[in-house]
Amino acid sequence: MSRGERAKRSYDLHGLRLVVTSDDAAVLDVMGLRLRGFGAALTGGPEIRLEYLTGAKAPPALPAGGRPVYETPHGGLDYITESDTVHGRFGGVRLTCAATTGVARLHASEFTGRDLYLATHPLATISLMELLKRRKRYPLHAACLAGTGGDGVLIAGPSGSGKSTLTFAL
């Protein structure tokens, strides 16, 4: 892919069409690895988007008056009630997630090193959680054990409740 050329990959994400676009092959490769368990994109139907934008052109300024929702050593994100958006910065990556319209835009001068990780892991996860919640799909913390005969057990619970420990013990 040549510089400036936008490419996209689509996935079937729990009955939604997830479209990931970028002009950076590394972003598409990392997101492809993260989403490899999801099938080929649906045709038609509801769509959500993760758009990775590179270049020197700065994204719009961060709006004022948001409520902090994520604060990490890498940066923070604020929620703006009036527009149902999440805005902020982790490292050199800016996120604008318009949850109701189904589009998350991640801006960076380039997606390399730490910024590539931040954009494709925590910021992509946060964006997907917000986009999916507006479409009545919710994250579930769970561990699963499956037997050779097809039987299994799903252990669900809040983070830190011991699901993994119990799964390993069993």
Backbone hydrogen bonds, N-H to C=O, Kabsch-Sander energy under -0.5 kcal/mol:
donor,donor_aa,acceptor,acceptor_aa,energy
5,E,2,S,-2.2
6,R,4,G,-0.5
7,A,22,S,-3.1
9,R,20,V,-2.3
11,Y,18,L,-2.4
12,D,39,G,-2.1
13,L,11,Y,-0.9
13,L,16,L,-3.1
14,H,12,D,-0.8
16,L,13,L,-1.1
17,R,46,P,-2.6
18,L,11,Y,-2.9
18,L,16,L,-0.8
19,V,17,R,-0.6
19,V,48,I,-2.5
20,V,9,R,-3.0
20,V,18,L,-0.5
21,T,19,V,-0.5
21,T,50,L,-2.4
22,S,7,A,-2.2
23,D,52,Y,-0.5
25,A,23,D,-0.5
27,V,24,D,-0.6
28,L,24,D,-1.5
29,D,25,A,-2.4
30,V,26,A,-2.5
31,M,27,V,-2.7
32,G,28,L,-2.0
33,L,29,D,-1.9
34,R,30,V,-2.2
35,L,31,M,-2.1
36,R,33,L,-0.8
38,F,35,L,-2.2
41,A,10,S,-0.7
44,G,42,L,-0.6
48,I,17,R,-2.7
49,R,102,G,-2.7
50,L,19,V,-2.5
51,E,49,R,-0.5
51,E,104,A,-3.2
52,Y,21,T,-2.9
52,Y,50,L,-0.6
53,L,51,E,-0.6
53,L,106,L,-3.2
55,G,108,A,-1.0
67,R,79,Y,-2.7
69,V,77,L,-2.8
70,Y,77,L,-1.6
72,T,75,G,-2.8
75,G,72,T,-1.0
76,G,89,R,-0.9
77,L,70,Y,-2.6
78,D,87,H,-3.3
79,Y,67,R,-3.0
80,I,85,T,-3.0
81,T,79,Y,-0.7
84,D,80,I,-1.0
84,D,81,T,-0.7
85,T,80,I,-1.6
86,V,97,C,-2.0
87,H,78,D,-2.7
88,G,95,L,-1.6
89,R,76,G,-1.6
90,F,93,V,-2.3
91,G,74,H,-3.0
93,V,90,F,-2.4
94,R,107,H,-2.6
95,L,88,G,-2.8
96,T,105,R,-2.2
97,C,86,V,-3.0
98,A,96,T,-0.7
98,A,103,V,-2.8
99,A,84,D,-1.1
99,A,97,C,-1.2
100,T,84,D,-0.8
102,G,98,A,-1.5
103,V,98,A,-1.5
104,A,49,R,-2.4
105,R,96,T,-3.0
106,L,51,E,-3.0
107,H,94,R,-2.8
107,H,105,R,-0.5
108,A,53,L,-1.9
112,T,110,E,-1.0
115,D,112,T,-1.2
116,L,112,T,-1.0
117,Y,113,G,-1.9
118,L,114,R,-3.0
119,A,115,D,-2.2
120,T,116,L,-2.0
121,H,117,Y,-1.7
123,L,118,L,-2.4
125,T,121,H,-2.6
126,I,122,P,-2.6
127,S,123,L,-2.3
128,L,124,A,-2.7
129,M,125,T,-2.5
130,E,126,I,-2.2
131,L,127,S,-2.9
132,L,128,L,-2.9
133,K,129,M,-2.2
134,R,130,E,-1.4
135,R,132,L,-1.5
136,K,133,K,-1.6
137,R,132,L,-2.1
142,A,140,L,-0.7
143,A,155,I,-2.2
145,L,153,V,-2.4
147,G,151,D,-3.7
150,G,147,G,-1.4
153,V,145,L,-2.6
155,I,143,A,-3.3
155,I,153,V,-0.5
156,A,154,L,-0.7
157,G,141,H,-1.9
161,S,158,P,-1.7
166,L,162,G,-2.6
167,T,163,K,-2.4
168,F,164,S,-2.8
169,A,165,T,-2.3
170,L,166,L,-2.3
